[in-house]
Amino acid sequence: MGEPGRRAIKEILPRLVREEEIDFVIANGENLAGGSGITESTVVELFSSGVNVMTSGDHIFRKKEGDAILNNTSRILKPANYPE
């Protein structure tokens, strides 16, 4: 997704949720940070834009802080290959 996708969500999602009376937003977040992985700031940016829950996949591990973020929030669904 990277910065262009985050910008689009920030600009479009709040209005779309309001106009369409959307109750719950799910977004794939595994490539938020520069198109690969997640960072604290990119996760906060999406949640602040109206995303309720994020899905993920193996790319979520591409940034060092990805593991810590996954372990500290219940709003990101862990990938099936997430170690126990």
C-alpha positions in Angstrom: 0.0 0.0 0.0 2.7 2.5 1.0 2.2 6.2 1.4 -0.1 6.7 -1.6 -2.5 4.1 -0.3 -2.5 5.5 3.2 -3.1 9.0 1.9 -6.1 7.7 -0.2 -7.6 6.0 2.8 -7.1 9.0 5.0 -8.8 11.2 2.4 -11.6 8.9 1.3 -12.5 6.5 4.1 -14.0 8.9 6.7 -16.5 10.3 4.1 -17.3 6.9 2.7 -18.0 5.4 6.1 -20.3 8.4 6.9 -22.1 8.5 3.6 -22.6 4.7 3.3 -23.3 4.2 7.0 -20.5 1.6 7.2 -20.3 -0.1 10.6 -17.0 -1.9 10.4 -13.9 -1.5 8.2 -11.3 -4.2 7.6 -8.1 -3.4 5.7 -5.1 -5.5 4.7 -2.2 -3.8 6.5 0.8 -6.0 5.7 2.5 -3.5 3.4 1.7 -0.2 5.0 5.2 1.0 5.4 6.8 1.9 2.1 5.0 -1.0 0.5 6.6 -3.6 2.8 5.8 -4.3 6.5 4.3 -2.1 9.2 5.5 0.5 11.6 3.8 2.0 14.7 3.1 5.3 12.9 1.5 3.6 9.8 -0.7 1.4 12.0 -1.8 4.5 14.0 -2.5 6.4 10.7 -4.8 3.7 9.4 -6.7 3.2 12.7 -7.1 7.0 13.0 -8.6 7.1 9.5 -11.4 4.8 10.5 -10.0 1.2 10.0 -11.3 -1.0 12.8 -9.2 -4.1 12.1 -6.3 -5.0 9.9 -5.4 -8.3 8.3 -1.8 -9.3 7.7 0.4 -11.8 6.0 4.1 -12.8 5.8 5.2 -9.3 4.7 4.2 -8.0 8.2 7.6 -9.3 9.4 9.6 -7.1 7.0 10.1 -4.3 9.6 11.8 -5.1 12.9 9.0 -3.5 14.9 6.3 -5.7 13.2 6.6 -8.4 15.8 6.2 -6.0 18.7 3.2 -4.3 17.1 1.5 -7.7 16.6 2.1 -8.7 20.2 0.7 -5.4 21.6 -2.6 -5.0 19.7 -5.6 -7.2 19.2 -6.7 -5.1 16.2 -4.3 -6.7 13.8 -5.1 -10.3 12.8 -2.0 -12.4 12.8 -1.1 -14.4 9.7 -1.5 -18.2 9.8 2.3 -18.6 9.8 2.8 -16.4 12.9 5.0 -18.3 15.4 3.4 -19.2 18.7 
